[in-house]
């Protein structure tokens, strides 16, 4: 049952997503920047049938009585790029943990691709998680394995064949700009590079949903822009991306949908107001760096 | 197939990383298996001895020295009628003299004449009913002047039975303690490797590895510890057998005792026990400390 659901979820998105991904991967040279300017190809944004993520009146209290979420209701459509902002303890991470089904909501429903997470059997949770990529502030890389092996590990432990791993890992490392770091160990990489590895690992299965919990929390602003650029690129391949952050400057520049939380309540949900037109990743990066402050808004 | 090689590689990697505790657990398994390997044959030999003694449980009915063949026939008929009697064997004076004098020719040569009475050896149907049988035979004796005395050999047999029982209990307790220690040490090793692999476990959960996939490397690790430990014990036992026991077996009948199991079978038992002990230890630790 769970496996079917997972397959369906994949099929909805994977085709166009993979096509986009492959094309984009070819455009990227080792530095992580595009070698050839892209045409303004619209991101594959399909007609919204079911939201990818749907929270309806979700309450979450941890044992001990702390209320982490208090009636959170929102929906994220396929292909959206959404920021979750708010102070520490406002419930961002709780939303992330609910979405990976690490914890279950006290009340209310959490749906992913139309499927109620409460209805997923414990044994099927791993199969569900294969469709959700997760990126953390502390990278969670394996220190005694190379970059290649770190990414390959994710495929290995989900039962992929060696052949498949050999085919997929170089692809994803090229996409994330790590093609020259294949045999480096995490402690030989900069913070930004480590985060790229962790994004590569999260995305190597091409999950339809990518969660990033404070992905730039440990990084300097310039490196952060690189990471955001990478997340944006992934978003443009069709994956829905949810980023929790407290980096307001970054959020303001990105001009994407923002959901703000304050002690477990959603206090702001600016959906499309600040949306910019579709831009390619280089334009995106230029705007992020503030090269043309007005931004190419339409 | 690839999964299996993954489990083995991961297990070996952790074993290398936790060399000391793994080694300790291995040695514990080795010692346990060594003790089992030594005592299983010993217990078996003791058991064999006890059983042969038990088979010899019988009551001797001695007739008076002047008993005629007619008396013998009469007593035999009587004995056959007693309840609980399994087998009645007649040992004539002459026959008893022949066997006894063979055992100690000089003493019997000195005696000159045959002092031995005619004897019936009565075996009970059930060895445990010896006392009952003796009682009923004593009743028979009371009304029959032809019977001189009735004796059983309970003292000898009960001593031997007691000794084997003692050996068995001691070995049982020792084995139980050693097995418990091995299980705990293996469990501890697995717990440590759980700790050293917690990042891997976290990542595996994160990317959606199934629970069995997360658990198997630890079980394989435990199995490796157990198997290597038992193999070490088997090697030592094999060496001891070839170098010490086999040369001695020609001189000491007890070592060559029959009814102990063959060496290959013992090896199989030890390997199986080693694997079982380590699997038990791994599972105990995983249950307790790995929440997947």
Interface residues (C-beta under 8 A of the other chain):
Chain A: X100 X123 X126 X127 X128 X129 X130 X131 X134 X140 X142 X143 X153 X154 X156 X157 X158 X159 X161 X162 X201 X202 X205
Chain B: X2 X3 X6 X199 X200 X202 X203 X204 X205 X206 X207 X208 X209 X210 X211 X213 X214
